[in-house]
Amino acid sequence: MLAQINSITQTQFKSLDYCDGEFDAAIGLPPQSYCGDYWRGYLNKTLETGVTPF
């Protein structure tokens, strides 16, 4: 039963990663988070393109 509970709770959380940050910056969305890999991807894309969507 414990294994089933862990698998259910892990799928409920959405993980924001580097590629999600790059994608959001590329299409002009405001950032969803200001920490972790998501933020690094977001900032790197804005530095690469020179466009800040915020």
TIVO-2410 file (N, C-alpha, C; in nm, 3 decimals):
# residues 54
REC num residu      c1      c2      c3 atome chaine
REC   1      M   0.082  -0.119   0.000     N      A
REC   1      M   0.000   0.000   0.000    CA      A
REC   1      M   0.087   0.126   0.000     C      A
REC   2      L   0.197   0.124   0.066     N      A
REC   2      L   0.283   0.241   0.072    CA      A
REC   2      L   0.339   0.277  -0.066     C      A
REC   3      A   0.376   0.178  -0.144     N      A
REC   3      A   0.428   0.204  -0.278    CA      A
REC   3      A   0.323   0.271  -0.366     C      A
REC   4      Q   0.199   0.232  -0.350     N      A
REC   4      Q   0.092   0.291  -0.429    CA      A
REC   4      Q   0.072   0.437  -0.390     C      A
REC   5      I   0.078   0.471  -0.265     N      A
REC   5      I   0.062   0.609  -0.220    CA      A
REC   5      I   0.175   0.695  -0.274     C      A
REC   6      N   0.299   0.645  -0.270     N      A
REC   6      N   0.412   0.721  -0.322    CA      A
REC   6      N   0.399   0.747  -0.471     C      A
REC   7      S   0.354   0.650  -0.547     N      A
REC   7      S   0.342   0.670  -0.691    CA      A
REC   7      S   0.233   0.770  -0.724     C      A
REC   8      I   0.128   0.774  -0.647     N      A
REC   8      I   0.020   0.869  -0.670    CA      A
REC   8      I   0.064   1.011  -0.637     C      A
REC   9      T   0.133   1.030  -0.526     N      A
REC   9      T   0.173   1.165  -0.487    CA      A
REC   9      T   0.282   1.219  -0.578     C      A
REC  10      Q   0.369   1.134  -0.631     N      A
REC  10      Q   0.473   1.182  -0.720    CA      A
REC  10      Q   0.418   1.229  -0.853     C      A
REC  11      T   0.310   1.172  -0.899     N      A
REC  11      T   0.254   1.214  -1.028    CA      A
REC  11      T   0.170   1.340  -1.015     C      A
REC  12      Q   0.134   1.380  -0.895     N      A
REC  12      Q   0.052   1.498  -0.877    CA      A
REC  12      Q   0.133   1.627  -0.886     C      A
REC  13      F   0.263   1.621  -0.864     N      A
REC  13      F   0.345   1.741  -0.866    CA      A
REC  13      F   0.398   1.765  -1.007     C      A
REC  14      K   0.388   1.889  -1.052     N      A
REC  14      K   0.442   1.924  -1.183    CA      A
REC  14      K   0.584   1.974  -1.164     C      A
REC  15      S   0.675   1.917  -1.235     N      A
REC  15      S   0.815   1.955  -1.226    CA      A
REC  15      S   0.847   2.053  -1.337     C      A
REC  16      L   0.901   2.167  -1.301     N      A
REC  16      L   0.944   2.265  -1.400    CA      A
REC  16      L   1.094   2.247  -1.421     C      A
REC  17      D   1.134   2.224  -1.543     N      A
REC  17      D   1.275   2.204  -1.569    CA      A
REC  17      D   1.329   2.310  -1.666     C      A
REC  18      Y   1.454   2.294  -1.700     N      A
REC  18      Y   1.526   2.389  -1.784    CA      A
REC  18      Y   1.454   2.414  -1.917     C      A
REC  19      C   1.410   2.308  -1.981     N      A
REC  19      C   1.344   2.321  -2.112    CA      A
REC  19      C   1.210   2.393  -2.101     C      A
REC  20      D   1.138   2.373  -1.991     N      A
REC  20      D   1.013   2.446  -1.970    CA      A
REC  20      D   1.040   2.595  -1.960     C      A
REC  21      G   1.147   2.633  -1.892     N      A
REC  21      G   1.183   2.774  -1.880    CA      A
REC  21      G   1.221   2.835  -2.013     C      A
REC  22      E   1.300   2.762  -2.091     N      A
REC  22      E   1.338   2.811  -2.223    CA      A
REC  22      E   1.216   2.830  -2.312     C      A
REC  23      F   1.126   2.733  -2.309     N      A
REC  23      F   1.006   2.740  -2.392    CA      A
REC  23      F   0.919   2.859  -2.354     C      A
REC  24      D   0.894   2.878  -2.225     N      A
REC  24      D   0.811   2.990  -2.181    CA      A
REC  24      D   0.871   3.123  -2.222     C      A
REC  25      A   1.003   3.137  -2.209     N      A
REC  25      A   1.068   3.262  -2.249    CA      A
REC  25      A   1.060   3.281  -2.401     C      A
REC  26      A   1.073   3.172  -2.475     N      A
REC  26      A   1.073   3.181  -2.622    CA      A
REC  26      A   0.938   3.226  -2.676     C      A
REC  27      I   0.829   3.188  -2.610     N      A
REC  27      I   0.697   3.226  -2.660    CA      A
REC  27      I   0.642   3.350  -2.589     C      A
REC  28      G   0.722   3.409  -2.499     N      A
REC  28      G   0.684   3.536  -2.439    CA      A
REC  28      G   0.598   3.528  -2.315     C      A
REC  29      L   0.596   3.414  -2.248     N      A
REC  29      L   0.518   3.403  -2.124    CA      A
REC  29      L   0.597   3.457  -2.006     C      A
REC  30      P   0.531   3.512  -1.906     N      A
REC  30      P   0.602   3.551  -1.785    CA      A
REC  30      P   0.650   3.426  -1.711     C      A
REC  31      P   0.756   3.437  -1.631     N      A
REC  31      P   0.808   3.319  -1.562    CA      A
REC  31      P   0.709   3.264  -1.460     C      A
REC  32      Q   0.705   3.130  -1.448     N      A
REC  32      Q   0.620   3.063  -1.351    CA      A
REC  32      Q   0.690   3.046  -1.218     C      A
REC  33      S   0.824   3.052  -1.218     N      A
REC  33      S   0.902   3.031  -1.097    CA      A
REC  33      S   1.032   3.109  -1.110     C      A
REC  34      Y   1.089   3.143  -0.997     N      A
REC  34      Y   1.215   3.218  -0.997    CA      A
REC  34      Y   1.328   3.139  -0.933     C      A
REC  35      C   1.320   3.007  -0.938     N      A
REC  35      C   1.425   2.926  -0.876    CA      A
REC  35      C   1.450   2.799  -0.957     C      A
REC  36      G   1.565   2.741  -0.936     N      A
REC  36      G   1.598   2.612  -0.994    CA      A
REC  36      G   1.630   2.615  -1.142     C      A
REC  37      D   1.621   2.497  -1.202     N      A
REC  37      D   1.654   2.481  -1.344    CA      A
REC  37      D   1.560   2.560  -1.434     C      A
REC  38      Y   1.435   2.571  -1.393     N      A
REC  38      Y   1.338   2.647  -1.474    CA      A
REC  38      Y   1.387   2.790  -1.493     C      A
REC  39      W   1.427   2.856  -1.386     N      A
REC  39      W   1.471   2.995  -1.392    CA      A
REC  39      W   1.599   3.010  -1.473     C      A
REC  40      R   1.691   2.913  -1.459     N      A
REC  40      R   1.815   2.918  -1.538    CA      A
REC  40      R   1.784   2.907  -1.688     C      A
REC  41      G   1.693   2.818  -1.724     N      A
REC  41      G   1.654   2.805  -1.864    CA      A
REC  41      G   1.587   2.931  -1.916     C      A
REC  42      Y   1.503   2.988  -1.832     N      A
REC  42      Y   1.431   3.110  -1.870    CA      A
REC  42      Y   1.530   3.224  -1.894     C      A
REC  43      L   1.622   3.243  -1.801     N      A
REC  43      L   1.720   3.351  -1.815    CA      A
REC  43      L   1.814   3.329  -1.933     C      A
REC  44      N   1.858   3.208  -1.954     N      A
REC  44      N   1.947   3.181  -2.066    CA      A
REC  44      N   1.880   3.210  -2.200     C      A
REC  45      K   1.753   3.179  -2.212     N      A
REC  45      K   1.682   3.207  -2.337    CA      A
REC  45      K   1.666   3.358  -2.357     C      A
REC  46      T   1.639   3.432  -2.251     N      A
REC  46      T   1.627   3.577  -2.266    CA      A
REC  46      T   1.763   3.639  -2.300     C      A
REC  47      L   1.871   3.586  -2.246     N      A
REC  47      L   2.004   3.636  -2.282    CA      A
REC  47      L   2.037   3.603  -2.427     C      A
REC  48      E   1.997   3.485  -2.472     N      A
REC  48      E   2.024   3.442  -2.608    CA      A
REC  48      E   1.948   3.525  -2.711     C      A
REC  49      T   1.823   3.555  -2.683     N      A
REC  49      T   1.740   3.627  -2.780    CA      A
REC  49      T   1.745   3.777  -2.762     C      A
REC  50      G   1.777   3.824  -2.642     N      A
REC  50      G   1.779   3.966  -2.615    CA      A
REC  50      G   1.641   4.025  -2.589     C      A
REC  51      V   1.539   3.940  -2.586     N      A
REC  51      V   1.401   3.983  -2.563    CA      A
REC  51      V   1.360   3.941  -2.423     C      A
REC  52      T   1.314   4.039  -2.344     N      A
REC  52      T   1.265   4.005  -2.210    CA      A
REC  52      T   1.114   4.017  -2.209     C      A
REC  53      P   1.045   3.906  -2.193     N      A
REC  53      P   0.898   3.907  -2.197    CA      A
REC  53      P   0.832   3.962  -2.073     C      A
REC  54      F   0.910   4.001  -1.974     N      A
REC  54      F   0.848   4.054  -1.852    CA      A
REC  54      F   0.876   4.200  -1.838     C      A
***
